[in-house]
C-alpha cells in the first residue's frame, strides 16, 4: 500500500518545520526593522514611510510563500487569481481614498 508518492506528495502540501521557522524569523525581522527605524528616528517623513511600505510588502510575500504555500499550488491557480483580484480591489480603494482626501479641500 505504501507507494512512492504517499509521504512525499503529502509533505509537498504541508510546510516543513524549517520552512515555518524561516517564515517566522523573516516575519519577525520585517516587523522589527520598520519599528526600530521609526522609534530610533533613523528616518523621518517619506523615508520612514518608504521603509514601512517596503517591509509590509515583503512581509506579505513571506506570508504567502511560507505560510499559505502559494508557490506549491498545483493545477489552475484560482487562489492566486483571487488573491490578485483582492489586491487590485484593496489598492484601488486605498488609492481612491487618498486621492479623494487630498483633493477634497474646502475653499
Kinemage of the C-alpha trace (Angstrom):
@kinemage 1
@onewidth
@group {chain A} dominant
@subgroup {mainchain}
@vectorlist {calphas} color= white
{ca unk a 1} P 0.000 0.000 0.000
{ca unk a 2} L 2.859 2.411 0.667
{ca unk a 3} L 3.699 3.652 -2.810
{ca unk a 4} L 6.358 6.053 -3.921
{ca unk a 5} L 4.067 9.118 -3.791
{ca unk a 6} L 2.334 8.718 -0.407
{ca unk a 7} L 4.511 10.559 2.076
{ca unk a 8} L 6.381 12.717 -0.417
{ca unk a 9} L 3.225 14.118 -2.024
{ca unk a 10} L 1.715 14.886 1.367
{ca unk a 11} L 4.920 16.549 2.522
{ca unk a 12} L 4.793 18.831 -0.537
{ca unk a 13} L 1.433 20.236 0.545
{ca unk a 14} L 2.407 20.916 4.145
{ca unk a 15} L 5.300 23.110 5.150
{ca unk a 16} L 8.217 21.632 6.970
{ca unk a 17} L 9.227 22.901 10.395
{ca unk a 18} L 12.262 24.516 8.755
{ca unk a 19} L 10.011 26.440 6.317
{ca unk a 20} L 7.741 27.644 9.107
{ca unk a 21} L 10.728 28.665 11.257
{ca unk a 22} L 12.280 30.552 8.329
{ca unk a 23} L 8.997 32.309 7.572
{ca unk a 24} L 8.523 33.184 11.242
{ca unk a 25} L 12.070 34.563 11.548
{ca unk a 26} L 11.633 36.668 8.391
{ca unk a 27} L 8.302 37.986 9.705
{ca unk a 28} L 9.921 38.997 13.000
{ca unk a 29} L 12.808 40.755 11.208
{ca unk a 30} L 10.420 42.537 8.828
{ca unk a 31} L 8.427 43.744 11.831
{ca unk a 32} L 11.441 44.897 13.858
{ca unk a 33} L 13.196 46.837 11.055
{ca unk a 34} L 10.486 49.497 10.491
{ca unk a 35} L 9.758 49.628 14.226
{ca unk a 36} L 13.395 50.410 15.044
{ca unk a 37} L 13.671 52.856 12.143
{ca unk a 38} L 10.736 54.889 13.459
{ca unk a 39} L 11.346 54.591 17.215
{ca unk a 40} L 15.055 55.461 16.935
{ca unk a 41} L 14.294 58.220 14.406
{ca unk a 42} L 16.773 56.760 11.910
{ca unk a 43} L 14.417 58.095 9.255
{ca unk a 44} L 11.514 60.501 9.235
{ca unk a 45} L 8.853 61.555 6.777
{ca unk a 46} L 8.897 59.934 3.352
{ca unk a 47} L 11.974 57.791 4.117
{ca unk a 48} L 10.275 56.213 7.126
{ca unk a 49} L 7.084 55.703 5.146
{ca unk a 50} L 9.044 54.020 2.367
{ca unk a 51} L 10.759 51.645 4.837
{ca unk a 52} L 7.387 50.757 6.383
{ca unk a 53} L 5.756 50.131 2.988
{ca unk a 54} L 8.640 48.013 1.655
{ca unk a 55} L 8.705 45.946 4.869
{ca unk a 56} L 4.921 45.478 4.646
{ca unk a 57} L 5.081 44.272 1.042
{ca unk a 58} L 7.953 41.896 1.854
{ca unk a 59} L 6.075 40.608 4.892
{ca unk a 60} L 3.029 39.999 2.694
{ca unk a 61} L 5.176 37.980 0.285
{ca unk a 62} L 6.699 35.980 3.166
{ca unk a 63} L 3.222 35.137 4.485
{ca unk a 64} L 2.072 33.953 1.058
{ca unk a 65} L 5.146 31.883 0.281
{ca unk a 66} L 5.948 30.361 3.664
{ca unk a 67} L 2.550 30.032 5.361
{ca unk a 68} L -0.085 29.932 2.608
{ca unk a 69} L 2.070 27.766 0.294
{ca unk a 70} L 1.031 29.716 -2.791
{ca unk a 71} L 4.129 28.533 -4.672
{ca unk a 72} L 3.144 24.872 -4.220
{ca unk a 73} L -0.336 25.155 -5.716
{ca unk a 74} L -0.998 22.611 -8.448
{ca unk a 75} L -3.382 22.943 -11.365
{ca unk a 76} L -5.423 26.093 -12.030
{ca unk a 77} L -4.229 28.927 -9.875
{ca unk a 78} L -7.637 30.003 -8.553
{ca unk a 79} L -6.236 31.047 -5.181
{ca unk a 80} L -3.589 33.180 -6.859
{ca unk a 81} L -6.133 34.781 -9.191
{ca unk a 82} L -8.490 35.502 -6.281
{ca unk a 83} L -5.580 36.976 -4.333
{ca unk a 84} L -4.578 39.238 -7.241
{ca unk a 85} L -8.185 40.417 -7.597
{ca unk a 86} L -8.272 41.185 -3.866
{ca unk a 87} L -5.006 43.128 -4.116
{ca unk a 88} L -6.317 45.140 -7.075
{ca unk a 89} L -9.514 45.997 -5.147
{ca unk a 90} L -7.598 46.989 -1.999
{ca unk a 91} L -5.067 49.112 -3.912
{ca unk a 92} L -7.899 50.799 -5.840
{ca unk a 93} L -9.837 51.593 -2.649
{ca unk a 94} L -6.745 52.910 -0.846
{ca unk a 95} L -5.528 54.977 -3.829
{ca unk a 96} L -9.047 56.343 -4.395
{ca unk a 97} L -9.428 57.238 -0.723
{ca unk a 98} L -6.076 59.032 -0.649
{ca unk a 99} L -6.929 60.893 -3.869
{ca unk a 100} L -10.323 61.955 -2.507
{ca unk a 101} L -8.828 63.114 0.807
{ca unk a 102} L -6.058 65.031 -0.967
{ca unk a 103} L -8.417 66.762 -3.399
{ca unk a 104} L -11.407 67.403 -1.125
{ca unk a 105} L -10.249 70.675 0.421
{ca unk a 106} L -12.930 73.177 1.335
{ca unk a 107} L -12.258 76.530 -0.288
